Amino acid sequence: MDPALALVFFLQGAGSQSGFGSARPAECGVQEGMKVANRWERAKEPQLRRYCDLLAGGTAKLVREGMLVSEVIGIADEADKLLPGRAAPSVLKGRAYLRLGKPTEALAALNEAKKRDDRALDDPVALLAWARANARGGHPEEAATAFRAALPRTSALAAAERSGASFEAGMIVMAQGQKGVDDAVAMLRQARRDAQDALQLASVVALALALDRSGQKEEAKAVLAERVRGDPRSFLADARVSEALANAGVAHESDALVALALEHSDPPAAKEAWRKFLAGAGGKGPWADHARAHEGGGGARPAASGAAAQPPPRPGGGR
C-alpha cells in the first residue's frame, strides 16, 4: 500500500484506538483527495509527510501494549526538528512522559504545547493527559478542572478510555470533599455503565463510597449488594484499577474502597482498612471524619428505630 494512503487510513481510523481518540495535528488533516488543503503546508513536502509519519508512528507505539514508550520521546524530538514550533510533538512527548511515570516532565512538555498553540489541549486525549499529569504531579485543583472539561468531549474515545476517564474524574472530584461529591456520584454512575471487568466493579464500589459520603447510605448498601460478591480486594488490586487511581492522584483512596466493600462480609478487615486509610493521606483529607465514623462502627449499619447509632463499647467497659 502507498505510504501516504496508509497514513490516511491510520489517521482516519485513529478514533477507534484506545488512547488515541481524535488526537491528530491539524497540519496532518486529510482533505481534497488526501492532500493537505493549505498551499503553504503542501509546499513543505516532503518534510510535512515525514513529520506526520513520525507522529503517527509515535502514537502507534504509545497506544500499543509491549512497545517501548521511551522511543516516543526521540520520535517527537525528530518531528519537532522537521517542523519547529508546532504543538503536536510536545503533546506526544507529554503523553509519553506520562506513560513513563514522569508527571513533571509531562507537564513541562504539555505546557510547551500550550505556549505554541493555545488550542493544543482541546482534543480530549491531550486534555486527559493534562489532567492526569496534574493529578500525578500533585496539582489536584488543576486536575479536577481539566477532568471536568475533558469528560463532555470523550464520546469519540474507545469505551475503555472513556470509562477510565469517568472513573478517574469521579475519584478526584470526590477527593475535593463535600463540594464535589454530588458531581462525583454522576461521574461514577457513568463509569459503572461504560467500564468492564475489574474497573467496572471498582466503579461500583467507588459509586457506593460517593453515595455513602453524600449521606445516601441505604442506596450505597444497595449498590454494593447488587454487584459485589466475595472478597473485593482482588479486583480492587487489579493493575487497571491501580493505574486509574494513580491517574487521579488518589492512590490512598484504595483503602477506603476496600474498607467500604468489606463492611458487610468482613467487618474486622474493614476496620483495619479504615485505620490504614486514616493513618495515610486520608487522615489529613476532607473525608477523615467520615472514615472515623465507619472505623468506629457508625457507618456499617443503620441506627435502630431512628435513634443515633451507638459506638461499640471499648475494651474494659470504658466510655
Protein Blocks (a to p, Z undefined) as FASTA:
>chain_A
ZZklmmmmmmmmmmmpghklmadcfklpceehhiafblklmmmpcklmmmmmmmmmmmmm
mmpghiafklmmmmmmmmmmmmghiaklmmmmmmmmmmnopaklmmmmmmmmmmmomklm
mpmklmmmmmmmmmmnopaklmmmmmmmmmmmmmmpcfklmmmmmmmmmmmmmmnojmlm
mmmmmmmmmmmmmmgcjllmmmmmmmmmmmmmnopamlmmmmmmmmmgcjfklmmmpmkl
mmmmmmnopmmmmmmmmmmmmmmmmmmlmmmmmmmmmmmmmlmmmklmmmmmmmnopmmp
cceehiacdddddehhiZZ
